[in-house]
């Protein structure tokens, strides 16, 4: 009797009564409990997070910084409520603590009373970090705690970025204030230099006049009159110079007292921030260059692959005498997909060529930003020292101007006394000439110092940056968040259930085949009794369960697709592949039952556990202990899970073909081993008549 007839006779047993029919229906629907029911229970948990009760505590009292009211707690509370990530409940700290403890809330988020005050402290002398407090209770649910860490990490990042923007904006404003103050000081130094030059000219005239006065008494009256007038002009001019230097010193010292602590305390922070911006700009420029270089090559490779698939399709389907419809359908899909990929590659390459000018412009802007940030980082540790040096020079100039004014006053007084008589004329003129020479030398030094001061202040104005509001906003935006993450999923699973389907579907089919062999004999007793061929006996015991497995696949995938709405990238390929999977599982389980008898059922369950723990269905297998990594390549479910991921969510079909080859090898090997077992079963032994264990 042939194998199909033997298999049909085995299945006809279940049509002889109600209980056998019910058992057969139960076996057919059993995979739905493991596949459809499990997946349905957590089909889209992340889409239902807004139903999870979470306590929200806002104890923030607010703060004031630079005359502006800051209410960071209220802003975060408003944003969380609008996001609807969780089911938020605004409660007190005590109610939140009690709710998390007794399970009324899965977790709580607290903004302490000094939250805004700590954020505002970044603009003061003692900056502090603001802390969001999250309280979880793994006794309520461990997974919710893990999800909350990801959600609240995004909340913390957004809050930190806003705070950094405020802090950096104040830094740029301070630079503008320093620039304006230094510019005013430079203008004052220029005026001072001109005044000192005029005073020096006056002192030279005075010295020349004293020399002429000493030559003869005939010109005594006229010389004394001119000398007295020159001394009066000198006194007036030097006093104006002294008053100007005093006003300049007072103003510069006041500005320096306000600015110096800020530069001294924040020099390192300014430098670190500027270096971060420079490094980030360099990384972005490097990645832009890689994109421009590799795009043409990738487009050419895509066209080459598309042309090759088109040639295969033409040879196998269009020019073939007897083309295979199923193969031609898959080849056409592959050919069209490859053509689409080539078109997309051309579009990307064309986009890069069309926008090459914009990319070069962007690269130039990034280079400018990198250079400016590097210059700022180099000068940041010495900004307070530069300011200190300028202030010291101005104070030194002020002291010299006072001494000049005092000397001019004494000179004028002495000349007034000289007019009263000529007795002491010779000695007085001699002293006066000596004082005039000293004055000329002092004014010479003062002129050099004022010139140096004016030049230094003007150079400082050019080196200190001056940003307008638009430039400040742009730089603050970049420095507060210099790197953006552009995330893209190539083949995204629409929900949690679809992502786990490749794991639970083979599990359900294995259990279905396992239970099927609990009611169907792995080897037909009738065939064994009549002495049929071992191969026929093996195939006859495998075909009924394989047929039931195909029905299980149809029922399971119908419920997943039309009941739960699971979308598959390759629907027909998925169903066909699962047909091969269930046939393979049936062959393996048949051999274990045929070879080991009652103990085989335990081995079937043990093998299932080994496959579930090493298939990488939940976490990547690389995260498992070494034992599971070692057995991973030798178990069929490892290949089934990987292939189903490609068939359901999309991607290259290389793992699918590899899995098909592995499953065919396992199926053929298991049937061959079953045939060997059938051959042995045809010989009766004492162990078969009196088994040591029966289930």
Rosetta blueprint (number, residue, H / E / L):
1 X L
2 X L
3 X H
4 X H
5 X H
6 X H
7 X H
8 X H
9 X H
10 X H
11 X H
12 X H
13 X H
14 X H
15 X H
16 X L
17 X L
18 X H
19 X H
20 X H
21 X H
22 X H
23 X H
24 X H
25 X H
26 X H
27 X H
28 X H
29 X H
30 X H
31 X H
32 X H
33 X H
34 X H
35 X H
36 X H
37 X H
38 X H
39 X H
40 X H
41 X H
42 X L
43 X L
44 X L
45 X H
46 X H
47 X H
48 X H
49 X H
50 X H
51 X H
52 X L
53 X E
54 X E
55 X E
56 X E
57 X E
58 X E
59 X L
60 X L
61 X L
62 X L
63 X E
64 X E
65 X E
66 X L
67 X L
68 X E
69 X E
70 X E
71 X L
72 X H
73 X H
74 X H
75 X H
76 X H
77 X H
78 X H
79 X H
80 X H
81 X H
82 X H
83 X H
84 X L
85 X L
86 X L
87 X E
88 X E
89 X E
90 X E
91 X L
92 X L
93 X H
94 X H
95 X H
96 X H
97 X H
98 X H
99 X H
100 X H
101 X H
102 X H
103 X L
104 X L
105 X L
106 X L
107 X E
108 X E
109 X E
110 X E
111 X E
112 X L
113 X L
114 X L
115 X H
116 X H
117 X H
118 X H
119 X H
120 X H
121 X H
122 X H
123 X H
124 X L
125 X L
126 X L
127 X L
128 X L
129 X L
130 X L
131 X L
132 X E
133 X E
134 X E
135 X E
136 X E
137 X L
138 X L
139 X L
140 X L
141 X L
142 X H
143 X H
144 X H
145 X H
146 X H
147 X H
148 X H
149 X H
150 X H
151 X H
152 X H
153 X H
154 X H
155 X H
156 X H
157 X H
158 X H
159 X H
160 X H
161 X H
162 X H
163 X H
164 X H
165 X H
166 X H
167 X H
168 X H
169 X H
170 X H
171 X H
172 X H
173 X H
174 X H
175 X H
176 X H
177 X H
178 X H
179 X H
180 X H
181 X H
182 X H
183 X H
184 X H
185 X H
186 X H
187 X H
188 X H
189 X H
190 X H
191 X H
192 X H
193 X H
194 X H
195 X H
196 X H
197 X H
198 X H
199 X H
200 X H
201 X H
202 X H
203 X H
204 X H
205 X H
206 X H
207 X H
208 X H
209 X H
210 X H
211 X H
212 X H
213 X H
214 X H
215 X H
216 X L
217 X L
218 X L
219 X L
220 X H
221 X H
222 X H
223 X H
224 X H
225 X H
226 X H
227 X H
228 X H
229 X H
230 X H
231 X H
232 X H
233 X H
234 X H
235 X H
236 X H
237 X H
238 X H
239 X H
240 X H
241 X H
242 X H
243 X H
244 X H
245 X H
246 X H
247 X H
248 X H
249 X H
250 X H
251 X H
252 X H
253 X H
254 X H
255 X H
256 X H
257 X H
258 X H
259 X H
260 X H
261 X H
262 X H
263 X H
264 X H
265 X H
266 X H
267 X H
268 X H
269 X H
270 X H
271 X H
272 X H
273 X H
274 X H
275 X H
276 X H
277 X H
278 X H
279 X H
280 X H
281 X H
282 X H
283 X H
284 X H
285 X H
286 X H
287 X H
288 X H
289 X H
290 X H
291 X H
292 X H
293 X H
294 X H
295 X H
296 X H
297 X H
298 X H
299 X H
300 X H
301 X H
302 X H
303 X H
304 X H
305 X H
306 X H
307 X H
308 X H
309 X H
310 X H
311 X H
312 X H
313 X H
314 X H
315 X H
316 X H
317 X H
318 X H
319 X L
320 X L
321 X L
322 X L
323 X L
324 X L
325 X H
326 X H
327 X H
328 X H
329 X H
330 X H
331 X H
332 X H
333 X H
334 X H
335 X H
336 X H
337 X H
338 X H
339 X H
340 X H
341 X H
342 X H
343 X H
344 X H
345 X H
346 X H
347 X H
348 X H
349 X H
350 X H
351 X H
352 X H
353 X H
354 X H
355 X L
356 X H
357 X H
358 X H
359 X H
360 X H
361 X H
362 X H
363 X H
364 X H
365 X H
366 X H
367 X H
368 X H
369 X H
370 X H
371 X H
372 X H
373 X H
374 X H
375 X H
376 X H
377 X H
378 X H
379 X H
380 X H
381 X L
382 X L
383 X H
384 X H
385 X H
386 X H
387 X H
388 X H
389 X H
390 X H
391 X H
392 X H
393 X H
394 X H
395 X H
396 X H
397 X H
398 X H
399 X H
400 X H
401 X H
402 X H
403 X H
404 X H
405 X H
406 X H
407 X H
408 X H
409 X H
410 X H
411 X H
412 X H
413 X H
414 X H
415 X H
416 X H
417 X H
418 X H
419 X L
420 X L
421 X L
422 X L
423 X L
424 X L
425 X H
426 X H
427 X H
428 X H
429 X H
430 X H
431 X H
432 X H
433 X H
434 X H
435 X H
436 X H
437 X H
438 X H
439 X H
440 X H
441 X H
442 X H
443 X H
444 X H
445 X H
446 X H
447 X H
448 X H
449 X H
450 X H
451 X H
452 X H
453 X H
454 X H
455 X H
456 X H
457 X H
458 X H
459 X H
460 X H
461 X H
462 X H
463 X H
464 X L
465 X L
466 X L
467 X L
468 X L
469 X H
470 X H
471 X H
472 X H
473 X H
474 X H
475 X H
476 X H
477 X H
478 X H
479 X H
480 X H
481 X L
482 X L
483 X L
484 X L
485 X L
486 X L
487 X L
488 X L
489 X L
490 X L
491 X L
492 X L
493 X L
494 X L
495 X L
496 X H
497 X H
498 X H
499 X H
500 X H
501 X H
502 X H
503 X H
504 X H
505 X H
506 X H
507 X H
508 X H
509 X H
510 X H
511 X H
512 X H
513 X H
514 X H
515 X H
516 X H
517 X H
518 X H
519 X H
520 X L
521 X L
522 X L
523 X L
524 X L
525 X H
526 X H
527 X H
528 X H
529 X H
530 X H
531 X L
532 X L
533 X L
534 X H
535 X H
536 X H
537 X H
538 X H
539 X H
540 X H
541 X H
542 X H
543 X H
544 X H
545 X H
546 X H
547 X H
548 X H
549 X H
550 X H
551 X H
552 X H
553 X H
554 X H
555 X H
556 X H
557 X H
558 X H
559 X H
560 X H
561 X H
562 X H
563 X H
564 X L
565 X L
566 X L
567 X L
568 X L
569 X L
570 X L
571 X H
572 X H
573 X H
574 X H
575 X H
576 X H
577 X H
578 X H
579 X H
580 X H
581 X H
582 X H
583 X H
584 X H
585 X H
586 X H
587 X H
588 X H
589 X H
590 X H
591 X H
592 X H
593 X H
594 X H
595 X H
596 X H
597 X L
598 X H
599 X H
600 X H
601 X H
602 X H
603 X H
604 X H
605 X H
606 X H
607 X H
608 X H
609 X H
610 X H
611 X H
612 X H
613 X H
614 X H
615 X L
616 X L
617 X L
618 X L
619 X L
620 X L
621 X H
622 X H
623 X H
624 X L
625 X L
626 X H
627 X H
628 X H
629 X H
630 X H
631 X H
632 X H
633 X L
634 X L
635 X L
636 X H
637 X H
638 X H
639 X H
640 X H
641 X H
642 X H
643 X H
644 X H
645 X H
646 X H
647 X H
648 X H
649 X H
650 X L
651 X L
652 X L
653 X L
654 X H
655 X H
656 X H
657 X H
658 X H
659 X H
660 X H
661 X H
662 X H
663 X H
664 X H
665 X H
666 X H
667 X H
668 X H
669 X H
670 X H
671 X H
672 X H
673 X H
674 X H
675 X H
676 X H
677 X H
678 X H
679 X H
680 X H
681 X H
682 X L
683 X L
684 X L
685 X L
686 X H
687 X H
688 X H
689 X H
690 X L
691 X L
692 X L
693 X L
694 X L
695 X L
